[in-house]
Amino acid sequence: MSTLAVVFLVLAVVILWGGLISSVLYLRARPERSSFPPGGEDDEREDTPIIARDT
């Protein structure tokens, strides 16, 4: 392999594995959202089932 090919290989490996490691560290620091947008209350679908139609 030429020197340029090795440089590009190392650069690609650093970008890919660095992105994976930084994503894992970010998710480890902030595992869940602490606030959600309004309107996420449960609805009453348990009382009225979904209508099944033969089409």
Residue, then its C-alpha position, 0 to 999 in steps of 0.5 A: m500500500s502506498t503512503l497516501a492509502v495508509v494515511f487515508l485508512v488511518l484518517a477513516v478509522v479515526i473518524l469512524w471510531g472517534g464518532l462511535i466513542s464520542s456518541v457512547l460517551y455522550l449517551r452515557a452522560r445523558p441517558e434519557r431526556s429530562s423534559f418532554p414536549p406537552g401533549g404526551e398524555d395517554d389517550e383512551r384507546e384501551d376502552t375503544p379498540i381499533i376497528a378491524r375492517d375486511t377490505 
